[in-house]
Amino acid sequence: MAQREFYNNNMIGESVKAFVGEQIPFEKDLHHVETYLAIEQKRFGERLRIKYEINVKDFKLPALTLQSIVENAVRYSICKKDNGGTLKIKTECLNILNTTH
């Protein structure tokens, strides 16, 4: 039931936003991911280890970007392994300057 409630409460509206290409705050996408991972943690227990290194939060990205990446990592990598694995979510600020003209 928790997965259905999560989907109904969070994902339907975000799916519409993703379909139209709307940008959302990173923190909102991260919140969806944290909720999703809490559900998956109950399923996989110690097999799913999560590490957050969130150094930057003040940016936008297309709706469900982080959610999609995390879900694929859990579904197609971590849960396939007998001993599971660690999912690391990290943000950092990169100052990339193009010095060539």
TIMI-2910 file (N, C-alpha, C, CB; in pm, 1 decimal, decimal comma, always signed):
<rs>
+----------+----------+----------+----------+----------+----------+----------+----------+----------+----------+----------+----------+------+
!      n_x !      n_y !      n_z !     ca_x !     ca_y !     ca_z !      c_x !      c_y !      c_z !     cb_x !     cb_y !     cb_z ! resn !
+----------+----------+----------+----------+----------+----------+----------+----------+----------+----------+----------+----------+------+
!    +81,9 !   -119,3 !     +0,0 !     +0,0 !     +0,0 !     +0,0 !    +86,2 !   +125,7 !     +0,0 !    -93,1 !     -0,2 !   +119,9 !  Met !
!   +200,8 !   +121,3 !    +64,3 !   +286,1 !   +240,2 !    +72,7 !   +332,5 !   +284,4 !    -65,3 !   +407,2 !   +212,9 !   +162,3 !  Ala !
!   +364,0 !   +189,9 !   -152,3 !   +408,7 !   +226,1 !   -286,6 !   +296,3 !   +293,4 !   -365,0 !   +458,7 !   +102,0 !   -361,7 !  Gln !
!   +175,5 !   +242,9 !   -352,5 !    +62,1 !   +302,4 !   -423,5 !    +36,2 !   +444,3 !   -373,0 !    -64,4 !   +215,4 !   -406,4 !  Arg !
!    +41,0 !   +464,8 !   -242,2 !    +21,5 !   +598,2 !   -185,4 !   +130,7 !   +692,9 !   -231,7 !    +18,7 !   +591,9 !    -32,4 !  Glu !
!   +254,2 !   +646,0 !   -232,8 !   +365,0 !   +727,9 !   -279,9 !   +341,4 !   +770,3 !   -423,9 !   +497,8 !   +651,9 !   -267,6 !  Phe !
!   +303,0 !   +675,4 !   -506,9 !   +278,8 !   +706,3 !   -647,7 !   +165,4 !   +805,9 !   -662,3 !   +247,3 !   +578,9 !   -726,2 !  Tyr !
!    +55,5 !   +780,9 !   -597,1 !    -60,4 !   +869,5 !   -608,5 !    -31,6 !  +1008,8 !   -555,1 !   -178,6 !   +810,2 !   -534,9 !  Asn !
!    +38,0 !  +1018,5 !   -444,9 !    +63,1 !  +1147,9 !   -381,6 !   +173,3 !  +1228,1 !   -448,2 !    +97,6 !  +1127,6 !   -238,3 !  Asn !
!   +267,1 !  +1162,9 !   -511,7 !   +384,6 !  +1232,7 !   -561,3 !   +408,2 !  +1222,2 !   -711,0 !   +502,7 !  +1182,4 !   -491,7 !  Asn !
!   +392,0 !  +1106,9 !   -764,8 !   +444,7 !  +1082,2 !   -897,5 !   +352,6 !  +1121,6 !  -1012,8 !   +477,2 !   +940,3 !   -909,3 !  Met !
!   +223,3 !  +1119,7 !   -993,7 !   +134,6 !  +1153,2 !  -1104,9 !   +156,0 !  +1297,0 !  -1149,6 !    -11,9 !  +1131,4 !  -1065,5 !  Ile !
!   +154,5 !  +1390,1 !  -1055,3 !   +178,0 !  +1530,5 !  -1090,6 !   +316,8 !  +1553,6 !  -1146,8 !   +157,5 !  +1618,5 !   -970,0 !  Gly !
!   +415,3 !  +1485,7 !  -1092,8 !   +552,1 !  +1501,8 !  -1141,2 !   +566,9 !  +1443,0 !  -1280,8 !   +651,4 !  +1435,6 !  -1044,9 !  Glu !
!   +492,6 !  +1335,8 !  -1309,6 !   +497,1 !  +1277,9 !  -1443,8 !   +446,1 !  +1376,7 !  -1547,1 !   +415,3 !  +1149,0 !  -1449,6 !  Ser !
!   +340,7 !  +1449,0 !  -1512,4 !   +287,7 !  +1551,1 !  -1603,5 !   +391,8 !  +1660,4 !  -1623,7 !   +155,3 !  +1611,4 !  -1548,8 !  Val !
!   +456,0 !  +1703,5 !  -1516,3 !   +560,1 !  +1806,7 !  -1526,8 !   +674,8 !  +1757,3 !  -1613,1 !   +612,1 !  +1846,7 !  -1387,1 !  Lys !
!   +713,7 !  +1632,4 !  -1596,4 !   +822,7 !  +1577,6 !  -1676,8 !   +782,4 !  +1571,7 !  -1823,7 !   +862,3 !  +1437,5 !  -1626,3 !  Ala !
!   +658,4 !  +1536,8 !  -1848,7 !   +609,8 !  +1526,8 !  -1986,5 !   +617,8 !  +1660,9 !  -2058,5 !   +465,9 !  +1475,6 !  -1988,4 !  Phe !
!   +587,5 !  +1768,2 !  -1988,0 !   +591,2 !  +1900,9 !  -2050,7 !   +727,5 !  +1967,8 !  -2035,2 !   +483,1 !  +1990,2 !  -1990,6 !  Val !
!   +823,1 !  +1896,9 !  -1973,6 !   +959,0 !  +1948,3 !  -1962,7 !   +978,7 !  +2053,5 !  -1855,5 !  +1000,2 !  +2004,2 !  -2091,8 !  Gly !
!   +892,3 !  +2055,7 !  -1756,3 !   +902,6 !  +2156,4 !  -1650,7 !  +1022,7 !  +2129,9 !  -1560,2 !   +773,9 !  +2159,5 !  -1567,6 !  Glu !
!  +1090,1 !  +2235,9 !  -1524,0 !  +1201,8 !  +2227,8 !  -1430,2 !  +1146,8 !  +2241,1 !  -1287,8 !  +1308,9 !  +2338,7 !  -1460,1 !  Gln !
!  +1200,2 !  +2160,1 !  -1196,2 !  +1158,8 !  +2167,4 !  -1056,7 !  +1282,5 !  +2185,2 !   -969,8 !  +1079,1 !  +2040,4 !  -1014,8 !  Ile !
!  +1265,9 !  +2235,2 !   -846,8 !  +1380,9 !  +2246,8 !   -756,7 !  +1440,3 !  +2108,9 !   -725,9 !  +1339,7 !  +2317,4 !   -625,8 !  Pro !
!  +1571,3 !  +2103,0 !   -719,8 !  +1640,4 !  +1978,2 !   -687,1 !  +1586,8 !  +1918,3 !   -557,6 !  +1791,5 !  +2001,9 !   -675,4 !  Phe !
!  +1563,7 !  +2002,6 !   -457,7 !  +1517,9 !  +1952,2 !   -328,3 !  +1385,4 !  +1877,3 !   -338,7 !  +1503,9 !  +2066,7 !   -230,1 !  Glu !
!  +1299,7 !  +1919,0 !   -429,6 !  +1172,4 !  +1850,2 !   -448,1 !  +1195,2 !  +1711,9 !   -508,2 !  +1078,6 !  +1932,9 !   -537,9 !  Lys !
!  +1280,1 !  +1702,3 !   -609,1 !  +1311,9 !  +1572,3 !   -667,6 !  +1382,5 !  +1484,7 !   -564,0 !  +1400,1 !  +1589,2 !   -794,0 !  Asp !
!  +1469,8 !  +1543,3 !   -485,1 !  +1539,7 !  +1468,9 !   -380,7 !  +1440,6 !  +1414,2 !   -278,3 !  +1644,1 !  +1558,2 !   -311,6 !  Leu !
!  +1340,2 !  +1492,9 !   -243,7 !  +1238,4 !  +1446,5 !   -148,7 !  +1166,8 !  +1322,5 !   -203,6 !  +1135,7 !  +1559,5 !   -119,3 !  His !
!  +1131,9 !  +1323,7 !   -332,2 !  +1068,5 !  +1207,2 !   -393,7 !  +1161,0 !  +1086,4 !   -385,9 !  +1031,1 !  +1236,5 !   -540,2 !  His !
!  +1288,3 !  +1108,8 !   -412,6 !  +1386,5 !  +1000,6 !   -408,1 !  +1398,5 !   +945,5 !   -265,9 !  +1524,0 !  +1050,0 !   -458,3 !  Val !
!  +1403,1 !  +1032,0 !   -167,5 !  +1413,6 !   +986,5 !    -28,3 !  +1292,6 !   +901,7 !    +11,3 !  +1426,6 !  +1107,1 !    +66,7 !  Glu !
!  +1175,1 !   +942,0 !    -33,4 !  +1053,9 !   +865,1 !     -4,8 !  +1059,2 !   +729,6 !    -73,7 !   +928,7 !   +942,4 !    -49,3 !  Thr !
!  +1097,2 !   +729,8 !   -200,5 !  +1110,7 !   +606,1 !   -276,3 !  +1212,5 !   +512,3 !   -210,0 !  +1152,6 !   +636,7 !   -421,2 !  Tyr !
!  +1327,1 !   +567,1 !   -170,5 !  +1431,8 !   +484,4 !   -110,3 !  +1391,1 !   +430,0 !    +26,4 !  +1560,2 !   +564,7 !    -97,2 !  Leu !
!  +1309,9 !   +503,4 !    +99,7 !  +1260,2 !   +452,8 !   +228,0 !  +1175,4 !   +327,3 !   +205,6 !  +1177,4 !   +561,9 !   +301,7 !  Ala !
!  +1096,0 !   +329,3 !   +100,1 !  +1015,0 !   +211,2 !    +66,3 !  +1105,6 !    +95,3 !    +25,4 !   +914,6 !   +243,9 !    -47,8 !  Ile !
!  +1201,3 !   +123,0 !    -61,2 !  +1290,7 !    +18,0 !   -108,0 !  +1379,2 !    -35,6 !     +4,5 !  +1377,1 !    +70,0 !   -221,8 !  Glu !
!  +1413,9 !    +49,6 !    +97,8 !  +1495,7 !     +6,7 !   +211,7 !  +1419,3 !    -96,6 !   +295,1 !  +1535,7 !   +128,6 !   +299,6 !  Gln !
!  +1288,5 !    -78,1 !   +305,8 !  +1208,1 !   -176,5 !   +378,8 !  +1207,3 !   -310,3 !   +304,6 !  +1063,4 !   -125,1 !   +398,2 !  Lys !
!  +1207,7 !   -304,9 !   +172,9 !  +1207,8 !   -427,8 !    +92,3 !  +1341,5 !   -499,9 !    +99,2 !  +1174,3 !   -395,8 !    -52,9 !  Arg !
!  +1451,1 !   -425,0 !    +83,6 !  +1582,4 !   -486,4 !    +68,3 !  +1666,1 !   -487,4 !   +195,9 !  +1657,5 !   -415,6 !    -38,6 !  Phe !
!  +1623,9 !   -414,2 !   +297,2 !  +1694,8 !   -414,5 !   +424,4 !  +1840,2 !   -372,2 !   +410,0 !  +1687,9 !   -551,2 !   +486,7 !  Gly !
!  +1928,5 !   -448,9 !   +469,4 !  +2071,4 !   -416,2 !   +470,2 !  +2136,3 !   -427,7 !   +332,2 !  +2143,7 !   -506,6 !   +567,1 !  Glu !
!  +2068,2 !   -488,6 !   +238,5 !  +2124,8 !   -500,9 !   +102,9 !  +2130,1 !   -366,2 !    +31,3 !  +2042,5 !   -600,1 !    +20,0 !  Arg !
!  +2045,4 !   -272,6 !    +72,3 !  +2043,3 !   -139,7 !    +11,1 !  +2099,8 !    -38,6 !   +109,5 !  +1899,3 !    -99,9 !    -31,9 !  Leu !
!  +2218,6 !     +7,6 !    +77,5 !  +2283,9 !   +109,1 !   +160,0 !  +2282,6 !   +241,1 !    +82,9 !  +2430,6 !    +66,7 !   +197,6 !  Arg !
!  +2256,2 !   +349,7 !   +153,2 !  +2241,2 !   +480,0 !    +88,2 !  +2333,6 !   +579,9 !   +154,3 !  +2094,6 !   +529,2 !    +94,5 !  Ile !
!  +2402,2 !   +655,4 !    +71,0 !  +2492,6 !   +758,8 !   +120,2 !  +2459,7 !   +889,1 !    +47,0 !  +2643,2 !   +718,0 !    +99,2 !  Lys !
!  +2438,5 !   +994,2 !   +123,4 !  +2409,7 !  +1125,8 !    +66,8 !  +2528,7 !  +1218,3 !    +90,5 !  +2280,3 !  +1185,7 !   +128,6 !  Tyr !
!  +2568,3 !  +1289,2 !    -12,0 !  +2668,3 !  +1395,4 !     -2,3 !  +2612,4 !  +1514,9 !    -78,7 !  +2809,4 !  +1349,9 !    -59,8 !  Glu !
!  +2517,4 !  +1582,5 !    -18,0 !  +2448,0 !  +1692,7 !    -83,1 !  +2514,8 !  +1823,0 !    -40,4 !  +2295,7 !  +1693,0 !    -47,5 !  Ile !
!  +2594,3 !  +1877,9 !   -129,4 !  +2666,9 !  +2001,3 !   -101,4 !  +2600,7 !  +2122,8 !   -165,1 !  +2809,5 !  +1989,5 !   -150,2 !  Asn !
!  +2519,1 !  +2099,7 !   -265,8 !  +2450,3 !  +2207,6 !   -337,2 !  +2305,6 !  +2165,6 !   -355,7 !  +2518,6 !  +2238,8 !   -475,5 !  Val !
!  +2212,2 !  +2255,2 !   -321,3 !  +2070,1 !  +2225,1 !   -335,8 !  +1996,1 !  +2328,3 !   -419,7 !  +2005,8 !  +2215,5 !   -200,4 !  Lys !
!  +2056,4 !  +2442,1 !   -440,5 !  +1987,6 !  +2554,1 !   -502,3 !  +1999,4 !  +2551,2 !   -654,9 !  +2042,9 !  +2684,9 !   -448,3 !  Asp !
!  +1931,7 !  +2453,4 !   -716,2 !  +1928,6 !  +2446,7 !   -862,1 !  +1803,6 !  +2370,8 !   -904,9 !  +2057,3 !  +2378,4 !   -918,3 !  Phe !
!  +1770,4 !  +2384,0 !  -1030,6 !  +1653,8 !  +2315,0 !  -1086,1 !  +1699,3 !  +2212,7 !  -1189,2 !  +1554,7 !  +2415,8 !  -1149,7 !  Lys !
!  +1612,7 !  +2114,0 !  -1210,4 !  +1638,0 !  +2011,9 !  -1309,4 !  +1503,9 !  +1962,2 !  -1361,7 !  +1722,4 !  +1895,7 !  -1250,1 !  Leu !
!  +1501,9 !  +1896,3 !  -1474,6 !  +1375,1 !  +1843,9 !  -1526,1 !  +1311,6 !  +1748,0 !  -1425,0 !  +1397,1 !  +1772,2 !  -1661,6 !  Pro !
!  +1181,1 !  +1756,7 !  -1411,5 !  +1108,8 !  +1672,1 !  -1316,2 !  +1143,8 !  +1525,2 !  -1336,7 !   +957,0 !  +1692,7 !  -1330,3 !  Ala !
!  +1162,8 !  +1454,8 !  -1226,0 !  +1190,2 !  +1310,9 !  -1220,6 !  +1327,1 !  +1269,4 !  -1273,0 !  +1086,5 !  +1238,8 !  -1297,3 !  Leu !
!  +1416,9 !  +1363,0 !  -1293,8 !  +1551,1 !  +1327,8 !  -1341,3 !  +1622,9 !  +1239,2 !  -1240,4 !  +1633,6 !  +1454,4 !  -1368,2 !  Thr !
!  +1635,4 !  +1286,6 !  -1118,4 !  +1705,3 !  +1210,4 !  -1015,1 !  +1629,5 !  +1082,2 !   -983,0 !  +1723,2 !  +1295,2 !   -887,9 !  Leu !
!  +1499,3 !  +1091,3 !   -974,1 !  +1415,7 !   +974,9 !   -944,9 !  +1441,6 !   +862,7 !  -1044,9 !  +1267,4 !  +1013,8 !   -946,6 !  Gln !
!  +1446,8 !   +895,6 !  -1171,2 !  +1467,7 !   +794,2 !  -1275,8 !  +1603,1 !   +726,1 !  -1262,2 !  +1455,8 !   +857,5 !  -1414,3 !  Ser !
!  +1705,6 !   +804,8 !  -1237,5 !  +1840,9 !   +750,0 !  -1224,3 !  +1850,0 !   +657,7 !  -1103,4 !  +1944,4 !   +863,3 !  -1212,3 !  Ile !
!  +1795,2 !   +702,4 !   -991,5 !  +1800,8 !   +623,9 !   -868,1 !  +1720,8 !   +494,9 !   -883,0 !  +1747,7 !   +706,0 !   -749,2 !  Val !
!  +1602,3 !   +505,6 !   -938,0 !  +1519,5 !   +386,1 !   -955,4 !  +1588,5 !   +282,7 !  -1043,0 !  +1384,7 !   +423,4 !  -1015,7 !  Glu !
!  +1651,3 !   +327,1 !  -1151,0 !  +1724,3 !   +233,8 !  -1237,3 !  +1842,6 !   +171,0 !  -1165,0 !  +1772,6 !   +305,0 !  -1363,1 !  Asn !
!  +1913,6 !   +249,4 !  -1085,0 !  +2027,5 !   +195,1 !  -1010,0 !  +1982,6 !    +86,7 !   -913,2 !  +2099,9 !   +306,8 !   -933,7 !  Ala !
!  +1872,2 !   +111,2 !   -843,9 !  +1821,5 !    +12,5 !   -748,4 !  +1770,8 !   -111,0 !   -822,2 !  +1708,9 !    +73,4 !   -661,5 !  Val !
!  +1690,1 !    -89,9 !   -921,7 !  +1623,8 !   -201,6 !   -991,2 !  +1720,2 !   -287,1 !  -1071,8 !  +1516,2 !   -148,5 !  -1082,9 !  Arg !
!  +1810,3 !   -225,4 !  -1144,9 !  +1892,4 !   -299,7 !  -1240,7 !  +2034,3 !   -328,2 !  -1193,8 !  +1898,6 !   -225,0 !  -1368,2 !  Tyr !
!  +2072,2 !   -276,8 !  -1079,0 !  +2207,0 !   -302,6 !  -1031,0 !  +2205,2 !   -356,8 !   -887,9 !  +2290,8 !   -175,0 !  -1038,2 !  Ser !
!  +2165,4 !   -274,9 !   -794,7 !  +2178,2 !   -311,7 !   -653,9 !  +2094,2 !   -433,7 !   -617,6 !  +2138,6 !   -195,1 !   -566,4 !  Ile !
!  +1968,6 !   -436,8 !   -657,5 !  +1882,2 !   -548,1 !   -616,7 !  +1916,6 !   -677,8 !   -688,8 !  +1737,0 !   -513,1 !   -642,1 !  Cys !
!  +1994,6 !   -671,2 !   -795,1 !  +2035,8 !   -792,1 !   -868,0 !  +2150,5 !   -865,2 !   -798,2 !  +2077,4 !   -755,8 !  -1010,3 !  Lys !
!  +2220,3 !   -795,5 !   -710,9 !  +2335,7 !   -853,8 !   -643,3 !  +2292,3 !   -919,9 !   -512,8 !  +2443,1 !   -746,3 !   -616,2 !  Lys !
!  +2349,0 !  -1034,2 !   -482,8 !  +2313,8 !  -1105,1 !   -359,8 !  +2340,0 !  -1022,2 !   -234,8 !  +2390,6 !  -1234,5 !   -351,3 !  Asp !
!  +2451,7 !   -950,2 !   -236,0 !  +2486,1 !   -870,2 !   -118,3 !  +2444,7 !   -723,9 !   -133,4 !  +2635,5 !   -878,4 !    -91,9 !  Asn !
!  +2371,0 !   -692,2 !   -239,6 !  +2322,4 !   -555,6 !   -259,4 !  +2434,2 !   -460,7 !   -295,4 !  +2252,0 !   -506,3 !   -135,3 !  Gly !
!  +2420,7 !   -337,0 !   -248,4 !  +2522,0 !   -237,8 !   -278,9 !  +2488,3 !   -104,1 !   -215,9 !  +2537,6 !   -222,5 !   -428,6 !  Gly !
!  +2574,7 !     -8,1 !   -242,1 !  +2558,3 !   +126,9 !   -188,0 !  +2522,4 !   +222,2 !   -300,1 !  +2686,7 !   +174,0 !   -115,7 !  Thr !
!  +2419,0 !   +298,6 !   -277,5 !  +2377,6 !   +403,8 !   -369,3 !  +2425,0 !   +536,3 !   -310,7 !  +2221,7 !   +403,1 !   -392,1 !  Leu !
!  +2504,6 !   +608,5 !   -386,9 !  +2556,5 !   +736,8 !   -341,3 !  +2494,9 !   +848,3 !   -425,4 !  +2711,8 !   +740,3 !   -349,8 !  Lys !
!  +2433,9 !   +944,3 !   -357,4 !  +2377,5 !  +1060,9 !   -424,0 !  +2460,3 !  +1180,2 !   -380,2 !  +2224,6 !  +1080,5 !   -389,9 !  Ile !
!  +2523,0 !  +1245,6 !   -476,9 !  +2615,7 !  +1353,7 !   -445,5 !  +2591,6 !  +1471,4 !   -537,8 !  +2760,9 !  +1306,0 !   -456,5 !  Lys !
!  +2593,5 !  +1590,9 !   -479,6 !  +2590,9 !  +1713,0 !   -560,3 !  +2709,6 !  +1797,9 !   -520,1 !  +2456,7 !  +1791,6 !   -542,2 !  Thr !
!  +2761,6 !  +1868,5 !   -616,6 !  +2869,2 !  +1962,4 !   -590,3 !  +2866,8 !  +2070,4 !   -696,8 !  +3006,4 !  +1890,9 !   -586,9 !  Glu !
!  +2926,8 !  +2180,6 !   -665,0 !  +2932,1 !  +2292,6 !   -757,5 !  +3061,6 !  +2282,3 !   -837,7 !  +2923,1 !  +2429,3 !   -681,8 !  Cys !
!  +3048,2 !  +2280,1 !   -968,1 !  +3164,7 !  +2277,5 !  -1055,5 !  +3174,2 !  +2411,4 !  -1125,9 !  +3156,4 !  +2160,6 !  -1158,1 !  Leu !
!  +3284,6 !  +2476,5 !  -1112,0 !  +3308,0 !  +2603,1 !  -1180,9 !  +3383,1 !  +2573,0 !  -1309,3 !  +3387,5 !  +2703,9 !  -1091,1 !  Asn !
!  +3308,6 !  +2559,7 !  -1414,6 !  +3367,7 !  +2528,2 !  -1543,8 !  +3364,7 !  +2653,6 !  -1628,7 !  +3292,9 !  +2411,0 !  -1614,0 !  Ile !
!  +3482,0 !  +2700,8 !  -1661,0 !  +3494,0 !  +2820,6 !  -1743,7 !  +3559,3 !  +2784,7 !  -1874,7 !  +3574,2 !  +2930,3 !  -1671,9 !  Leu !
!  +3504,0 !  +2834,4 !  -1980,3 !  +3563,7 !  +2815,8 !  -2111,7 !  +3657,3 !  +2932,9 !  -2136,0 !  +3454,8 !  +2805,1 !  -2224,1 !  Asn !
!  +3787,8 !  +2907,9 !  -2133,1 !  +3884,7 !  +3016,4 !  -2147,6 !  +3928,9 !  +3034,9 !  -2291,3 !  +4005,3 !  +2990,5 !  -2060,7 !  Thr !
!  +3885,0 !  +2946,8 !  -2380,1 !  +3919,5 !  +2962,7 !  -2520,4 !  +3808,6 !  +3039,4 !  -2591,0 !  +3943,0 !  +2825,4 !  -2587,6 !  Thr !
!  +3844,3 !  +3124,8 !  -2682,4 !  +3743,0 !  +3203,0 !  -2753,7 !  +3743,7 !  +3170,0 !  -2899,6 !  +3765,2 !  +3351,6 !  -2734,6 !  His !
+----------+----------+----------+----------+----------+----------+----------+----------+----------+----------+----------+----------+------+
</rs>
